[in-house]
Amino acid sequence: MTQVSLKDLIASARAGFLVSFPTDTVPALAALPEKAGLIFTAKKRSQDKPLILMAACAEDLWSYVQGSENDYQIWQEAARKYWPGGLTLVLPASDRLPPQINPADPTTIGIRVPDNAIAQTILAQTGALATTSANFSGQPPLQSLTEIEAQFPEVTTLATTECQGETLGIGVPSTVAKWTGINWQILRQGAVRLDL
């Protein structure tokens, strides 16, 4: 694996390579949405486990989802309350979503805005990225750059010197809440306790 500067990591992501960087929950593997297949291959991940679309701000994500005006009001209220932070919202996908992100069910997408300065800086310059935790599918999320380097030698990661003073996450994945059309259904209890 190559440990690189923030600038080089952003350039790698934009060029379509698989990258890894810290978030507020657990370190992420990330790629451009249309290159999401790289993540499935690297993780040995089943196609029926969708990836999350992560962005620097909610405005970068709304075009990937579709719903009624009332739905949008509810979703944006949740976003205002919990983003940036450890909450992934699973919503109906718009036709802008590349099917590679959720091959088994391209009608929904999980979206999230992380509360981490490094992740925000990267995402602000790459646009929304397809992401998931850095680990082989079914194994616990890796917590350190050294572990990621050992397991994913082909992934471009951020040099440890670039992470000074920034936490590598709390080690707990995001809470995943799916909109049913009526209310929120918790698919995975994680970093955030939902009060909606």
C-alpha positions in Angstrom: 0.0 0.0 0.0 1.1 3.5 -0.6 0.9 6.1 2.2 0.5 9.5 0.6 -0.2 13.1 1.4 -3.8 14.4 1.6 -3.4 16.1 -1.9 -2.2 12.8 -3.5 -4.9 10.8 -1.8 -7.6 13.2 -3.3 -5.9 12.9 -6.7 -5.9 9.1 -6.4 -9.6 9.0 -5.5 -10.5 11.3 -8.4 -8.5 9.2 -10.8 -10.7 6.2 -9.9 -8.4 4.3 -7.4 -9.4 2.7 -4.1 -8.4 4.8 -1.1 -8.7 4.7 2.7 -9.1 7.5 5.1 -10.3 8.1 8.7 -13.9 9.0 9.5 -15.7 9.8 12.8 -16.8 6.1 13.2 -14.3 3.6 11.6 -11.8 4.1 8.8 -13.3 3.9 5.3 -12.5 2.2 2.1 -13.7 4.6 -0.7 -14.0 4.9 -4.4 -15.8 7.0 -7.0 -19.5 5.8 -7.1 -19.0 4.4 -10.6 -15.9 2.5 -9.4 -17.7 0.9 -6.5 -16.9 -2.6 -7.8 -13.3 -2.1 -6.6 -14.6 -2.1 -3.0 -16.6 -5.3 -3.4 -13.6 -7.0 -5.0 -11.1 -5.8 -2.3 -13.4 -6.7 0.6 -14.6 -10.0 -0.9 -18.0 -8.5 -0.2 -21.3 -10.1 -1.3 -23.2 -8.1 -3.9 -26.2 -8.0 -1.7 -24.5 -5.8 0.9 -24.8 -2.3 -0.4 -22.2 0.5 0.1 -22.8 3.9 1.6 -22.6 7.1 -0.3 -20.6 9.6 1.8 -20.2 13.3 1.2 -18.9 16.5 2.8 -22.4 18.0 3.1 -26.0 17.0 2.8 -26.4 19.1 -0.3 -24.0 16.8 -2.2 -26.3 13.8 -1.5 -29.9 14.9 -2.0 -29.7 14.4 -5.8 -29.0 10.7 -5.3 -32.4 10.2 -3.5 -36.0 10.7 -4.5 -39.2 11.2 -2.6 -42.2 13.4 -2.0 -41.8 16.9 -0.6 -43.0 15.6 2.8 -40.4 12.8 2.6 -37.6 15.4 1.9 -38.7 17.5 4.9 -38.5 14.5 7.2 -35.1 13.4 5.8 -33.6 16.9 6.0 -34.8 17.2 9.6 -32.9 14.0 10.5 -29.9 15.3 8.6 -29.9 18.7 10.4 -30.2 16.9 13.7 -27.5 14.2 13.2 -25.1 15.3 10.5 -22.3 15.5 10.4 -22.2 12.4 12.4 -22.5 8.6 12.8 -25.9 8.1 11.2 -26.5 6.5 7.8 -30.0 7.2 6.2 -31.3 4.5 3.8 -33.6 6.2 1.3 -35.2 5.6 -2.1 -32.5 6.1 -4.8 -32.9 8.4 -7.7 -31.8 7.4 -11.2 -28.5 9.3 -10.6 -27.3 6.5 -8.4 -24.8 4.2 -10.2 -26.2 0.6 -9.8 -22.7 -0.6 -8.7 -23.2 0.9 -5.2 -26.2 -1.4 -4.5 -26.1 -4.2 -7.1 -28.8 -6.3 -5.5 -31.3 -3.5 -4.9 -30.5 -0.3 -6.8 -33.8 1.2 -5.6 -32.3 2.3 -2.2 -29.1 4.0 -1.1 -27.5 4.7 2.3 -26.1 8.2 2.6 -24.0 9.9 5.3 -22.0 13.0 6.2 -19.1 12.2 8.5 -18.0 14.4 11.5 -14.3 14.2 10.7 -12.1 17.1 9.4 -9.9 14.9 7.2 -12.9 13.0 5.7 -14.7 16.3 5.1 -11.6 17.8 3.3 -11.3 14.8 1.0 -15.0 14.6 0.2 -15.3 18.3 -0.5 -12.8 17.9 -3.3 -13.8 14.5 -4.7 -17.6 14.8 -4.4 -19.6 11.9 -2.9 -17.8 8.6 -2.7 -18.9 5.0 -2.3 -17.7 3.9 1.1 -17.7 1.1 3.6 -15.6 0.1 6.6 -12.0 -1.0 5.9 -12.0 -4.8 6.5 -12.7 -8.1 4.8 -16.4 -8.7 4.7 -17.7 -10.3 7.9 -14.6 -9.4 10.0 -14.4 -6.5 12.5 -13.6 -3.1 11.1 -9.8 -2.3 11.1 -8.9 0.5 13.4 -5.4 1.6 12.4 -3.5 2.5 9.2 -1.0 -0.3 9.9 -3.8 -2.9 9.9 -5.3 -1.5 6.7 -1.9 -1.5 5.1 -1.4 -5.1 6.0 -4.8 -6.3 4.7 -5.2 -4.1 1.7 -1.7 -3.5 0.1 -3.3 -2.2 -3.1 -5.2 0.6 -1.4 -3.9 4.2 -1.2 -4.0 5.5 2.4 -3.3 8.7 4.1 0.2 8.9 5.6 0.1 8.8 9.4 1.8 12.2 9.5 -1.3 13.7 7.8 -3.5 12.4 10.7 -1.8 14.3 13.5 -4.3 15.5 16.1 -7.2 13.9 14.3 -8.9 10.9 15.8 -9.2 7.8 13.6 -12.8 7.4 14.7 -14.6 6.0 17.8 -14.4 2.4 16.5 -18.2 1.9 16.3 -19.9 1.9 12.9 -22.7 4.3 12.1 -26.3 3.7 13.0 -28.3 2.7 9.9 -31.9 3.9 9.7 -34.1 3.1 6.8 -37.1 5.2 5.8 -40.1 2.9 5.3 -42.4 5.6 3.9 -44.0 6.0 7.3 -41.2 5.9 9.9 -37.6 5.0 10.5 -36.6 1.4 10.9 -33.2 0.8 12.6 -31.2 -1.7 10.5 -28.1 -1.5 12.6 -27.7 0.2 16.0 -24.3 2.0 16.0 -22.8 5.3 17.0 -26.0 7.3 17.2 -29.2 6.7 19.2 -32.0 7.9 17.0 -34.7 10.2 18.5 -37.0 11.0 15.6 
